[in-house]
């Protein structure tokens, strides 16, 4: 619903004040703001209208007002002014690291520290393809398969054999597997390919079944979305989230990878997978987070794979700071990925 300038100004003042203090905001507090130039009586009348429209609510009879989910939404969509960070500050958030896993853990940790909220970061959603497979004899009846997939994700799989192999046999399997599987995704591995591999393995076709099963299990595992989290104890810093029931529900959700995956899937389905999205209160896709706000951003690898970054906090979170931090960080990630690709190409 459209609000006139006066109501918009008062709603902005209420939300801004409540975000800062966490205390209900009264008409006297608003009237003391020198740039408004409105009497307490006028402000009370406007606040009554805003309450009737559903943008604010009075939690106690004698208290001031606090924003409703609709009030926060109007503020975020229409009233919030983006913080402009100094350009020189960009680039100071992250350190250069070589492994994707280490970088994304760092992103989660830095965001939690900078915002005082809980954070989650997903690995890029690569269509995982095999980069390299290395089989090694552990003992007479066990093989270790090391499978490297896109994103330099490494999976180890122990494979038990019921026949004896020597190093020459293992070398032949390594050549066979890499010839057929390098650059292949699970979708590319079909019955025709498997039959041809068995044909070429000759008398060891049955052994290939055991090896192949172990490798496909490892690739399946690599395709699961990795999620890195940090700052779950930050929930306890906010009184509205700190009572035992709410806090335990939030902490349980934050430790449950399936729940976090559900959050990512829901936000991807609802959004356009680009830019920054804000979910307030009941808009949250997870029941235990209805008292929270979730702000998500998408980062993109040069090859096109995307990942998600999420910040979860109370509904009275500092939206301006969160949005600004996420924008700066996604730009910084883009720079890191581009530089890493340039280095790789030069090599």
Helices and strands as residue ranges (DSSP letters): H 5-21, H 27-31, H 40-52, E 56-57, E 66-67, H 69-74, I 75-79, G 87-89, H 100-115, E 118-122, E 130-139, E 142-149, E 153-160, H 167-181, G 186-188, H 191-201, G 202-204, H 205-223, E 227-230, G 232-237, G 239-241, H 244-255, H 257-270, E 276-280, G 281-283, G 287-289, E 292-300, E 306-314, H 319-346
